[in-house]
Amino acid sequence: MGELSEVAPAARVEHFELKEGVEIEVTTASGDVHLIEGEAGTVRLTTTDADPATRLERVECAYDAAANRLSIDTKVMKGLGTDKGKGLGRALKGMIGYARNDVDVEVAVPRDARVRLRTASGNLVADATLAGAEVASASGDVRLASVEGQVKVQTASGELDLGRVVGPVSAKLVSGAVRVGALEGDLSVQSVSGDVSASVVAPGRIDVGNVSGDVVVEVRSGLLVELDVRSVSGQVSSQIALDGATGEGGERPVTLKVRSVSGDVQVRRA
């Protein structure tokens, strides 16, 4: 038996005159979303579906210049249909296959773009600097290189990886990990078993609630820090005194509050 060859994805390319500050709204089932720097306004849709032309044609991709909003919907539910002659089993199989071969989306974005993604298991990756991001998913990962604005993520098992954020971050997860490379703003994380790590480089409020995941917070040297850290059965270690504010002062402190049941907590200077 010969080796199976990879199916080359078919593509549909659209071009729009996107303006700075555009809002990008994407709805997928399992399709990935990639936001890049480049010729702003180029949208590339790809799929490995057995009938790529039909699949790509179903995707709704439109730009409202007046509202400065780009909407992309891969229309998974639209393609499922109801074939009464096939029975429930075959219909379900077709549904799963259709969602699995969803459409991936790549958009070259202008400055200050904001993205809103609704997906089941699609990933969001942004190499370009964004002005904000909001994601609701079941298991998709989110990796953003740089955001100058609010980040809001709600997922069950997806991971959140942020390079640099100037603005507030809110994340609600069950088992996905959270990593923030350089944070200038507030951070709120509620998780069950995912690990949380963050590097704080400016004053802000850090509030982490976790059950069994470990928490590691690095605070830039010189920043005033107020700590309120507790773990029921996990180990707590800190290079900063736990019973008061320490640091060189400044306009306002880093307020760090961590609550954990069994996870370990580490606080250290960066």
C-alpha positions in Angstrom: 0.0 0.0 0.0 1.4 3.4 -1.0 1.9 6.3 1.4 -1.0 8.8 1.8 -0.1 12.2 0.4 -1.1 15.4 2.0 -4.0 17.2 0.4 -3.0 20.6 -0.8 -5.4 23.2 0.5 -7.6 25.1 -2.1 -7.8 28.8 -1.7 -10.1 31.8 -2.2 -8.6 35.2 -2.0 -10.4 38.5 -1.4 -9.2 42.1 -1.2 -10.8 44.9 0.8 -9.8 48.5 1.5 -9.6 48.0 5.3 -9.1 51.2 7.3 -7.1 51.5 10.5 -8.9 50.4 13.6 -11.0 47.8 11.7 -13.1 45.4 13.7 -12.7 41.8 12.4 -15.4 39.3 13.4 -14.7 35.6 12.6 -17.0 32.6 13.2 -15.6 29.1 12.6 -15.9 25.6 13.9 -12.4 24.2 13.6 -10.8 26.6 11.2 -7.7 28.5 12.3 -7.4 32.3 12.1 -4.1 34.0 11.4 -3.6 37.7 11.5 -0.5 39.0 9.8 1.3 42.2 8.8 1.4 42.8 5.1 -0.7 44.2 2.3 -3.6 45.2 4.5 -7.0 44.0 3.3 -5.9 40.7 1.8 -8.1 37.8 3.0 -7.0 34.3 2.2 -9.4 31.4 2.8 -8.1 27.8 2.5 -9.7 24.4 3.0 -8.8 20.7 2.5 -12.5 19.8 2.0 -13.2 17.1 -0.6 -15.3 19.7 -2.5 -13.2 22.8 -1.9 -14.9 25.1 -4.5 -18.3 24.5 -2.9 -17.0 24.8 0.6 -15.1 28.0 0.0 -18.1 29.5 -1.9 -20.3 29.1 1.2 -18.0 31.3 3.3 -19.5 34.7 4.1 -16.8 37.3 3.8 -17.9 41.0 3.7 -16.6 44.4 4.6 -18.8 47.2 5.9 -16.8 50.4 5.2 -19.3 52.6 7.1 -18.9 50.6 10.3 -15.3 49.6 9.4 -16.1 46.0 10.2 -14.9 42.8 8.4 -17.1 39.8 8.9 -16.1 36.3 8.1 -18.3 33.3 8.8 -17.3 29.8 7.5 -21.0 28.7 7.6 -20.4 25.2 9.0 -24.0 24.8 9.9 -25.2 26.0 6.6 -23.4 23.2 4.8 -24.7 20.3 6.9 -28.3 20.3 5.6 -30.8 17.6 6.5 -30.7 14.5 4.3 -33.6 12.5 5.5 -32.7 9.5 3.3 -29.3 8.9 4.9 -30.4 8.4 8.5 -29.0 9.9 11.7 -25.7 7.9 11.8 -24.6 9.0 8.3 -25.8 12.5 8.8 -23.8 12.8 12.0 -20.7 11.4 10.2 -21.1 14.0 7.5 -21.5 16.7 10.1 -18.2 15.7 11.8 -16.4 15.5 8.5 -17.7 18.9 7.4 -16.6 20.6 10.6 -13.2 18.9 10.6 -12.5 20.3 7.1 -13.5 23.8 8.1 -12.0 26.9 6.4 -8.8 28.5 7.7 -8.7 32.3 7.6 -5.6 34.5 7.0 -6.0 38.3 7.1 -3.4 41.0 6.5 -4.5 43.7 9.0 -3.9 47.4 9.2 -2.9 49.3 12.3 -5.0 49.1 15.4 -7.2 46.2 14.2 -9.4 44.5 16.7 -10.5 40.8 16.4 -13.5 38.9 17.8 -13.5 35.2 17.3 -16.2 32.6 18.0 -15.0 29.0 17.4 -15.2 25.5 18.8 -11.6 24.3 18.3 -10.0 26.8 15.9 -6.7 28.5 16.9 -6.1 32.3 16.7 -2.5 33.5 16.0 -1.7 37.1 15.5 1.8 38.2 14.4 0.6 41.8 13.9 0.1 44.3 16.8 -3.6 44.5 17.7 -5.7 47.0 19.5 -7.8 44.4 21.1 -8.9 40.8 21.1 -12.0 38.8 22.3 -12.2 35.0 21.9 -14.8 32.5 22.9 -13.9 28.8 22.2 -14.0 25.3 23.6 -10.4 24.2 22.9 -8.8 26.6 20.5 -5.4 28.1 21.4 -4.7 31.9 21.3 -1.3 33.2 20.6 -0.9 37.0 20.3 2.4 38.7 19.8 1.5 42.2 20.8 -1.8 43.8 22.0 -2.3 47.5 22.9 -5.7 47.2 24.3 -8.1 44.8 26.0 -7.7 41.0 25.8 -10.7 38.9 26.8 -10.6 35.1 26.4 -13.0 32.4 27.5 -12.2 28.8 26.8 -12.4 25.3 28.2 -9.0 23.7 27.3 -7.4 26.1 25.0 -4.1 27.9 25.9 -3.5 31.6 26.0 0.0 32.9 25.1 0.5 36.6 25.0 3.8 38.2 24.1 3.3 41.9 25.2 0.1 43.5 26.4 -0.5 47.1 27.2 -4.0 47.0 28.6 -6.3 44.7 30.7 -6.4 41.0 30.3 -9.3 38.8 31.4 -9.2 35.0 31.0 -11.6 32.3 32.1 -10.4 28.7 31.5 -10.8 25.2 32.8 -7.5 23.4 31.9 -5.6 25.7 29.5 -2.4 27.4 30.5 -1.9 31.2 30.5 1.4 32.8 29.7 1.9 36.6 29.6 5.4 37.7 28.5 5.3 41.4 29.4 2.2 42.9 31.0 1.4 46.6 31.4 -2.1 46.6 32.8 -4.5 44.5 34.9 -4.7 40.8 34.7 -7.7 38.6 35.9 -7.4 34.8 35.5 -9.9 32.2 36.7 -8.8 28.6 36.0 -9.3 25.1 37.3 -6.1 23.2 36.5 -4.1 25.3 34.0 -0.8 26.8 34.9 -0.5 30.6 35.0 2.7 32.6 34.4 3.1 36.3 33.9 5.8 38.9 33.8 4.6 42.3 35.2 6.5 45.3 34.0 4.2 48.1 35.1 1.8 48.9 38.0 -1.5 47.1 37.8 -3.8 44.7 39.6 -3.1 41.0 39.2 -5.9 38.7 40.4 -5.5 34.9 39.9 -7.8 32.2 41.1 -6.8 28.6 40.5 -7.6 25.2 41.9 -4.7 22.9 41.0 -2.5 24.7 38.5 0.8 26.3 39.4 1.1 30.1 39.4 4.4 32.0 38.7 4.5 35.8 38.7 7.6 37.9 38.0 7.6 41.5 39.0 10.1 44.0 37.5 12.7 45.1 40.0 11.9 48.5 41.5 8.1 48.3 41.3 6.1 48.7 44.5 4.3 45.4 45.3 1.4 44.6 47.6 0.9 40.9 48.0 -2.1 38.8 49.1 -1.1 35.2 48.2 -2.6 32.0 49.6 -2.7 28.3 48.7 -4.5 25.7 50.8 -2.1 22.8 50.2 0.3 24.0 47.6 3.7 25.6 48.4 4.1 29.4 48.4 7.5 31.0 47.8 8.2 34.7 47.3 11.3 36.9 46.9 9.0 39.7 48.0 7.8 40.1 51.6 4.3 38.7 52.0 3.2 41.0 54.8 3.4 44.4 53.3 4.2 46.6 50.3 7.8 46.6 49.2 9.6 48.4 46.4 10.8 51.8 45.4 7.5 53.5 45.3 5.9 55.1 42.3 2.4 56.4 41.4 0.7 53.1 42.3 1.8 49.6 43.2 1.4 46.2 41.6 -1.4 44.6 43.6 -1.0 40.9 43.4 -3.8 38.6 44.7 -3.5 34.8 44.2 -5.9 32.2 45.5 -5.1 28.5 45.0 -6.2 25.2 46.4 -3.4 22.8 45.7 -1.2 24.6 43.2 2.2 26.0 44.0 2.7 29.7 43.9 6.0 31.5 43.1 6.5 35.3 43.2 9.9 36.6 42.2 11.6 39.7 40.9 12.4 39.8 37.2 
